[in-house]
Amino acid sequence: MEKQISRRDFLKRSGAAVFILSWAGLTWRAVDQGVFSTGKGAAYEPWDGSTEQEGALLLVNDAILASNPHNTQPWLFKVNASYIEIYADESRNLGSLDPLRREMFIGLGCAIENLMISANAHGYSTRLHYHPNPLDSSCIARVELENESVRKSELYDYIPLRQTHRGAYHTDRKVSASILSDLENLILDERLVKLNWITTPNEKSKISDLTVKATEAIIANEQMSADSNNWFKESWNEIQDERDGITLDAQGGSFFIRTLGKLLPPLSHEKNNEFWLASTKDTQTATAAAYGMILVKDAEDNEQRARAGRAWQRMHLYGAGVGLGMQPLCQLNEMADHEKSNGLSDDFRAELMQLTRDPGWNSIFIFRCGFPVKETHKSPRRSVEDVVI
Protein backbone atom coordinates (compact mmCIF):
# COMPACT_ATOMS: atom_id res chain seq x y z
CA MET A 1 0.00 0.00 0.00
CA GLU A 2 1.43 3.39 -1.00
CA LYS A 3 2.51 5.54 1.95
CA GLN A 4 0.77 8.92 2.25
CA ILE A 5 3.03 11.99 2.51
CA SER A 6 1.87 14.67 4.89
CA ARG A 7 1.52 18.26 3.70
CA ARG A 8 4.32 19.26 6.08
CA ASP A 9 6.68 16.59 4.72
CA PHE A 10 5.78 17.58 1.19
CA LEU A 11 6.61 21.22 1.87
CA LYS A 12 9.90 20.27 3.54
CA ARG A 13 10.94 18.11 0.60
CA SER A 14 9.81 20.72 -1.89
CA GLY A 15 11.73 23.41 -0.04
CA ALA A 16 14.85 21.25 0.01
CA ALA A 17 14.51 20.59 -3.71
CA VAL A 18 14.12 24.29 -4.46
CA PHE A 19 17.17 25.07 -2.31
CA ILE A 20 19.26 22.44 -4.09
CA LEU A 21 18.16 23.64 -7.51
CA SER A 22 18.77 27.28 -6.56
CA TRP A 23 22.21 26.47 -5.19
CA ALA A 24 23.05 24.46 -8.29
CA GLY A 25 21.88 27.34 -10.48
CA LEU A 26 23.91 29.84 -8.49
CA THR A 27 27.00 27.63 -8.67
CA TRP A 28 26.56 27.21 -12.42
CA ARG A 29 26.21 30.98 -12.79
CA ALA A 30 29.37 31.51 -10.72
CA VAL A 31 31.35 29.08 -12.87
CA ASP A 32 29.91 30.48 -16.10
CA GLN A 33 30.83 34.04 -15.11
CA GLY A 34 34.41 33.20 -14.10
CA VAL A 35 34.01 33.79 -10.35
CA PHE A 36 36.58 31.06 -9.68
CA SER A 37 38.73 31.79 -12.74
CA THR A 38 40.14 35.26 -12.12
CA GLY A 39 43.13 35.87 -14.37
CA LYS A 40 42.75 32.52 -16.14
CA GLY A 41 41.90 31.40 -19.63
CA ALA A 42 43.22 32.29 -23.07
CA ALA A 43 42.58 36.01 -22.53
CA TYR A 44 45.24 36.09 -19.82
CA GLU A 45 47.88 33.78 -21.29
CA PRO A 46 50.13 36.60 -22.60
CA TRP A 47 50.83 37.55 -18.96
CA ASP A 48 52.05 34.17 -17.72
CA GLY A 49 55.47 34.08 -19.39
CA SER A 50 54.90 30.69 -20.99
CA THR A 51 54.66 32.03 -24.54
CA GLU A 52 55.95 29.82 -27.34
CA GLN A 53 57.02 32.87 -29.33
CA GLU A 54 60.63 33.18 -30.44
CA GLY A 55 62.94 35.92 -31.65
CA ALA A 56 61.36 39.30 -32.31
CA LEU A 57 57.88 37.96 -31.50
CA LEU A 58 58.97 37.70 -27.88
CA LEU A 59 59.33 41.47 -27.91
CA VAL A 60 55.81 41.87 -29.27
CA ASN A 61 54.46 39.69 -26.46
CA ASP A 62 56.01 42.09 -23.95
CA ALA A 63 54.81 45.12 -25.91
CA ILE A 64 51.15 44.06 -25.74
CA LEU A 65 51.31 44.01 -21.92
CA ALA A 66 51.71 47.80 -21.90
CA SER A 67 49.33 50.31 -20.38
CA ASN A 68 46.74 51.63 -22.85
CA PRO A 69 43.47 53.61 -22.84
CA HIS A 70 40.45 51.61 -21.59
CA ASN A 71 42.36 48.44 -22.54
CA THR A 72 41.51 49.06 -26.19
CA GLN A 73 44.97 47.76 -27.20
CA PRO A 74 45.09 50.08 -30.24
CA TRP A 75 48.21 48.61 -31.81
CA LEU A 76 49.41 46.49 -34.69
CA PHE A 77 52.96 45.26 -35.35
CA LYS A 78 54.82 44.44 -38.53
CA VAL A 79 57.69 42.10 -37.69
CA ASN A 80 60.78 41.74 -39.86
CA ALA A 81 64.08 39.99 -39.15
CA SER A 82 65.78 43.36 -38.66
CA TYR A 83 63.01 45.65 -37.41
CA ILE A 84 59.55 45.95 -35.89
CA GLU A 85 57.08 48.64 -36.92
CA ILE A 86 54.29 49.83 -34.62
CA TYR A 87 51.00 50.97 -36.14
CA ALA A 88 47.86 52.61 -34.78
CA ASP A 89 44.80 50.39 -35.18
CA GLU A 90 42.09 52.96 -35.93
CA SER A 91 39.36 50.35 -35.53
CA ARG A 92 40.11 50.30 -31.80
CA ASN A 93 39.78 54.00 -31.03
CA LEU A 94 37.58 55.45 -28.27
CA GLY A 95 35.43 57.51 -30.61
CA SER A 96 34.07 60.71 -29.08
CA LEU A 97 36.00 60.03 -25.88
CA ASP A 98 39.29 60.48 -27.75
CA PRO A 99 38.41 62.61 -30.78
CA LEU A 100 41.96 63.90 -31.29
CA ARG A 101 43.52 60.42 -30.79
CA ARG A 102 45.65 61.78 -27.95
CA GLU A 103 45.09 58.72 -25.75
CA MET A 104 45.57 56.28 -28.62
CA PHE A 105 49.09 57.54 -29.38
CA ILE A 106 50.01 57.68 -25.69
CA GLY A 107 49.06 53.99 -25.53
CA LEU A 108 51.23 53.27 -28.57
CA GLY A 109 54.11 54.96 -26.79
CA CYS A 110 53.62 52.62 -23.84
CA ALA A 111 53.92 49.63 -26.17
CA ILE A 112 57.06 51.10 -27.74
CA GLU A 113 58.66 51.46 -24.30
CA ASN A 114 57.95 47.85 -23.35
CA LEU A 115 59.30 46.70 -26.70
CA MET A 116 62.53 48.69 -26.27
CA ILE A 117 63.10 47.34 -22.75
CA SER A 118 62.33 43.80 -23.90
CA ALA A 119 64.69 44.05 -26.87
CA ASN A 120 67.68 44.85 -24.65
CA ALA A 121 66.72 42.01 -22.29
CA HIS A 122 66.66 39.54 -25.20
CA GLY A 123 70.01 40.50 -26.68
CA TYR A 124 69.12 43.18 -29.21
CA SER A 125 70.43 46.69 -29.61
CA THR A 126 67.81 49.13 -30.84
CA ARG A 127 67.45 52.27 -32.92
CA LEU A 128 64.10 54.00 -32.70
CA HIS A 129 62.69 56.07 -35.56
CA TYR A 130 59.41 57.95 -35.23
CA HIS A 131 57.20 58.28 -38.33
CA PRO A 132 59.49 56.16 -40.55
CA ASN A 133 56.99 56.22 -43.42
CA PRO A 134 55.81 59.75 -44.28
CA LEU A 135 53.12 58.25 -46.53
CA ASP A 136 51.52 56.28 -43.69
CA SER A 137 50.70 58.33 -40.59
CA SER A 138 49.40 55.23 -38.79
CA CYS A 139 52.98 53.91 -38.55
CA ILE A 140 54.16 55.71 -35.43
CA ALA A 141 57.57 54.05 -35.07
CA ARG A 142 60.12 51.58 -36.37
CA VAL A 143 62.52 49.85 -34.00
CA GLU A 144 65.61 48.54 -35.80
CA LEU A 145 67.14 45.46 -34.19
CA GLU A 146 70.70 44.14 -34.16
CA ASN A 147 72.05 41.19 -32.22
CA GLU A 148 74.04 42.21 -29.18
CA SER A 149 74.79 40.99 -25.67
CA VAL A 150 71.95 41.04 -23.15
CA ARG A 151 71.50 44.38 -21.34
CA LYS A 152 68.62 43.74 -19.01
CA SER A 153 67.02 46.74 -17.32
CA GLU A 154 65.61 46.32 -13.82
CA LEU A 155 62.31 47.49 -15.26
CA TYR A 156 62.06 44.42 -17.50
CA ASP A 157 61.07 42.11 -14.64
CA TYR A 158 58.13 44.36 -13.81
CA ILE A 159 56.50 44.14 -17.26
CA PRO A 160 54.26 41.17 -16.27
CA LEU A 161 53.65 42.65 -12.80
CA ARG A 162 52.45 46.11 -13.84
CA GLN A 163 48.71 46.65 -13.50
CA THR A 164 46.47 49.70 -13.45
CA HIS A 165 45.14 49.93 -9.89
CA ARG A 166 41.67 51.49 -9.84
CA GLY A 167 40.90 50.68 -6.19
CA ALA A 168 41.43 52.54 -2.92
CA TYR A 169 44.87 53.68 -1.75
CA HIS A 170 45.97 54.06 1.86
CA THR A 171 45.12 57.60 2.97
CA ASP A 172 47.56 57.52 5.88
CA ARG A 173 50.60 56.71 3.74
CA LYS A 174 52.29 59.35 1.61
CA VAL A 175 54.46 58.71 -1.42
CA SER A 176 57.96 59.63 -0.29
CA ALA A 177 59.91 62.47 -1.84
CA SER A 178 62.58 59.98 -2.91
CA ILE A 179 60.06 57.91 -4.91
CA LEU A 180 58.66 61.03 -6.57
CA SER A 181 62.21 62.11 -7.40
CA ASP A 182 63.09 58.68 -8.80
CA LEU A 183 60.03 58.76 -11.05
CA GLU A 184 60.96 62.20 -12.32
CA ASN A 185 64.56 61.17 -12.96
CA LEU A 186 63.43 58.16 -14.99
CA ILE A 187 62.21 60.39 -17.81
CA LEU A 188 64.90 63.07 -17.91
CA ASP A 189 66.12 61.77 -21.27
CA GLU A 190 62.76 62.67 -22.86
CA ARG A 191 63.47 66.35 -23.55
CA LEU A 192 60.02 66.99 -25.01
CA VAL A 193 58.26 65.55 -21.96
CA LYS A 194 57.92 67.06 -18.49
CA LEU A 195 56.40 65.84 -15.23
CA ASN A 196 54.65 68.02 -12.65
CA TRP A 197 53.66 66.68 -9.23
CA ILE A 198 50.49 67.79 -7.45
CA THR A 199 50.89 66.96 -3.77
CA THR A 200 49.60 69.79 -1.58
CA PRO A 201 46.07 69.44 -0.10
CA ASN A 202 44.74 72.49 -1.94
CA GLU A 203 46.16 71.42 -5.30
CA LYS A 204 44.92 67.86 -4.86
CA SER A 205 41.45 69.08 -3.89
CA LYS A 206 41.33 71.26 -7.00
CA ILE A 207 42.26 68.49 -9.41
CA SER A 208 39.97 66.01 -7.61
CA ASP A 209 36.99 68.35 -7.96
CA LEU A 210 37.73 69.00 -11.62
CA THR A 211 38.11 65.27 -12.33
CA VAL A 212 34.71 64.56 -10.77
CA LYS A 213 33.18 67.49 -12.68
CA ALA A 214 34.66 66.20 -15.95
CA THR A 215 33.35 62.69 -15.22
CA GLU A 216 29.86 64.12 -14.71
CA ALA A 217 30.16 66.00 -18.02
CA ILE A 218 31.16 62.83 -19.88
CA ILE A 219 28.24 60.92 -18.38
CA ALA A 220 25.85 63.73 -19.35
CA ASN A 221 27.00 63.47 -22.98
CA GLU A 222 25.12 60.52 -24.49
CA GLN A 223 27.70 59.71 -27.17
CA MET A 224 30.75 60.02 -24.90
CA SER A 225 29.04 57.90 -22.26
CA ALA A 226 28.17 55.22 -24.81
CA ASP A 227 31.70 55.18 -26.25
CA SER A 228 33.10 54.72 -22.74
CA ASN A 229 30.65 51.99 -21.74
CA ASN A 230 31.31 50.04 -24.93
CA TRP A 231 34.64 48.94 -23.46
CA PHE A 232 33.28 47.66 -20.16
CA LYS A 233 33.11 43.85 -20.33
CA GLU A 234 30.86 42.02 -17.87
CA SER A 235 30.37 38.60 -19.50
CA TRP A 236 33.11 36.03 -18.90
CA ASN A 237 32.60 34.60 -22.39
CA GLU A 238 32.87 38.08 -23.87
CA ILE A 239 36.15 38.64 -22.01
CA GLN A 240 37.59 35.36 -23.26
CA ASP A 241 36.40 35.91 -26.83
CA GLU A 242 37.28 39.59 -27.29
CA ARG A 243 40.22 39.75 -24.86
CA ASP A 244 40.05 43.50 -24.29
CA GLY A 245 38.22 46.18 -22.33
CA ILE A 246 37.79 46.99 -18.65
CA THR A 247 36.62 44.19 -16.35
CA LEU A 248 35.29 43.84 -12.82
CA ASP A 249 38.43 41.97 -11.76
CA ALA A 250 40.56 44.98 -12.73
CA GLN A 251 38.60 47.41 -10.53
CA GLY A 252 40.62 46.75 -7.36
CA GLY A 253 37.54 45.68 -5.39
CA SER A 254 37.16 42.89 -2.85
CA PHE A 255 36.40 39.30 -3.84
CA PHE A 256 32.87 39.71 -2.42
CA ILE A 257 32.12 42.81 -4.51
CA ARG A 258 33.58 41.25 -7.65
CA THR A 259 31.63 38.03 -7.09
CA LEU A 260 28.39 39.92 -6.54
CA GLY A 261 28.98 41.93 -9.70
CA LYS A 262 29.52 38.76 -11.73
CA LEU A 263 26.47 36.94 -10.35
CA LEU A 264 24.03 39.79 -10.89
CA PRO A 265 22.61 40.57 -14.35
CA PRO A 266 24.66 43.02 -16.47
CA LEU A 267 24.21 46.63 -15.43
CA SER A 268 22.49 49.19 -17.61
CA HIS A 269 24.51 52.09 -19.02
CA GLU A 270 22.95 54.32 -16.38
CA LYS A 271 24.05 52.03 -13.55
CA ASN A 272 27.52 51.70 -15.06
CA ASN A 273 27.74 55.48 -15.14
CA GLU A 274 26.64 55.70 -11.50
CA PHE A 275 29.28 53.14 -10.53
CA TRP A 276 31.99 55.03 -12.44
CA LEU A 277 31.08 58.37 -10.91
CA ALA A 278 30.92 56.92 -7.39
CA SER A 279 34.29 55.21 -7.86
CA THR A 280 35.85 58.41 -9.17
CA LYS A 281 34.46 60.55 -6.36
CA ASP A 282 34.53 58.26 -3.33
CA THR A 283 37.52 56.02 -4.06
CA GLN A 284 39.91 57.23 -6.73
CA THR A 285 40.13 60.97 -6.08
CA ALA A 286 39.34 60.58 -2.38
CA THR A 287 42.33 58.29 -1.74
CA ALA A 288 44.93 59.67 -4.17
CA ALA A 289 48.19 60.27 -2.30
CA ALA A 290 49.49 62.40 -5.17
CA TYR A 291 48.69 63.36 -8.73
CA GLY A 292 51.12 63.55 -11.61
CA MET A 293 50.68 65.57 -14.78
CA ILE A 294 52.65 64.72 -17.91
CA LEU A 295 53.29 67.71 -20.18
CA VAL A 296 54.55 68.08 -23.74
CA LYS A 297 55.33 71.06 -25.93
CA ASP A 298 52.76 70.18 -28.61
CA ALA A 299 49.80 68.10 -27.40
CA GLU A 300 48.68 67.38 -30.98
CA ASP A 301 52.01 66.01 -32.18
CA ASN A 302 51.83 62.21 -32.33
CA GLU A 303 55.54 61.74 -31.71
CA GLN A 304 55.34 63.81 -28.53
CA ARG A 305 52.25 61.86 -27.49
CA ALA A 306 54.15 58.61 -27.98
CA ARG A 307 57.09 59.99 -26.02
CA ALA A 308 54.70 60.86 -23.19
CA GLY A 309 53.41 57.29 -23.32
CA ARG A 310 56.95 55.93 -23.08
CA ALA A 311 57.52 58.11 -20.01
CA TRP A 312 54.28 56.94 -18.39
CA GLN A 313 55.06 53.27 -19.05
CA ARG A 314 58.55 53.62 -17.61
CA MET A 315 57.21 55.24 -14.44
CA HIS A 316 54.45 52.66 -14.14
CA LEU A 317 56.97 49.81 -14.33
CA TYR A 318 59.03 51.45 -11.60
CA GLY A 319 55.86 51.84 -9.54
CA ALA A 320 55.17 48.12 -9.84
CA GLY A 321 58.61 47.45 -8.42
CA VAL A 322 58.07 49.54 -5.28
CA GLY A 323 54.44 48.53 -4.67
CA LEU A 324 53.00 51.84 -5.86
CA GLY A 325 49.49 51.83 -7.27
CA MET A 326 49.07 54.05 -10.34
CA GLN A 327 46.05 54.92 -12.47
CA PRO A 328 45.38 57.34 -15.33
CA LEU A 329 42.63 59.86 -14.52
CA CYS A 330 42.29 61.73 -17.79
CA GLN A 331 38.65 62.82 -17.71
CA LEU A 332 39.75 66.47 -17.61
CA ASN A 333 41.92 65.96 -20.70
CA GLU A 334 39.07 64.11 -22.42
CA MET A 335 36.63 66.97 -21.86
CA ALA A 336 39.23 69.50 -23.02
CA ASP A 337 39.65 67.47 -26.24
CA HIS A 338 35.86 67.31 -26.61
CA GLU A 339 35.61 71.09 -26.37
CA LYS A 340 38.35 71.64 -28.91
CA SER A 341 37.11 69.10 -31.46
CA ASN A 342 33.55 70.46 -31.30
CA GLY A 343 34.39 74.17 -31.20
CA LEU A 344 32.88 74.62 -27.74
CA SER A 345 33.79 77.16 -25.07
CA ASP A 346 37.08 76.47 -23.32
CA ASP A 347 35.75 75.69 -19.82
CA PHE A 348 37.77 72.55 -19.14
CA ARG A 349 40.65 73.62 -21.38
CA ALA A 350 41.02 76.82 -19.36
CA GLU A 351 41.06 74.86 -16.09
CA LEU A 352 43.67 72.53 -17.53
CA MET A 353 45.88 75.44 -18.56
CA GLN A 354 45.71 76.88 -15.03
CA LEU A 355 46.78 73.54 -13.56
CA THR A 356 49.70 73.27 -15.98
CA ARG A 357 51.48 76.34 -14.54
CA ASP A 358 54.21 76.16 -17.20
CA PRO A 359 54.05 78.54 -20.19
CA GLY A 360 54.90 76.71 -23.39
CA TRP A 361 53.89 73.30 -22.02
CA ASN A 362 50.58 71.45 -22.42
CA SER A 363 49.02 68.84 -20.16
CA ILE A 364 48.52 65.58 -22.04
CA PHE A 365 47.99 63.03 -19.27
CA ILE A 366 46.99 63.01 -15.58
CA PHE A 367 47.42 60.13 -13.18
CA ARG A 368 47.06 59.39 -9.48
CA CYS A 369 49.31 57.26 -7.30
CA GLY A 370 49.42 55.81 -3.80
CA PHE A 371 49.80 52.53 -1.95
CA PRO A 372 46.87 50.16 -2.63
CA VAL A 373 44.64 48.80 0.12
CA LYS A 374 43.87 45.63 -1.86
CA GLU A 375 45.53 43.85 -4.74
CA THR A 376 44.19 44.22 -8.25
CA HIS A 377 44.11 41.75 -11.10
CA LYS A 378 45.26 41.49 -14.69
CA SER A 379 43.34 42.78 -17.68
CA PRO A 380 42.74 40.55 -20.71
CA ARG A 381 45.06 40.76 -23.70
CA ARG A 382 44.79 39.76 -27.34
CA SER A 383 47.37 37.27 -28.54
CA VAL A 384 50.51 38.10 -30.50
CA GLU A 385 48.91 36.45 -33.54
CA ASP A 386 45.99 38.88 -33.29
CA VAL A 387 48.18 41.98 -33.52
CA VAL A 388 50.89 41.03 -36.04
CA ILE A 389 50.22 42.06 -39.64
ABEGO torsion letter per residue (X at the ends): XBBBBBAAAAAAAAAAAAAAAAAAAAAAAAAAAGAAABGBEAAAAAAAGABABBEAAAAAAAAAABBBBGGAGABBBBBBAABBBBBBBAAABAEAABAAGAAAAAAAAAAAAAAAAAAAAAGBBBBBBBGABAABAABABBBBBBBBBBBBBAAAAAAAABBBBABBBBAABBBBAAAAAAAAAAAAABAABBBBBBABAAAAAAAAAAAAAAAAAAAABAAAAAAAAAABBABAAAAAAAGBEBBAAAAGBBAAAAAAAAABBBBBAAAAAAAAAAAAAAAAAAABABBBBBBBABAABAAAAAAAAAAAAAAAAAAAAAGBBBBBBAAAAAAAAAAAAAGBBBAAAAAAAAAAGBBGBBBABBBBBEBBABBBBBBBBBBAAAABX
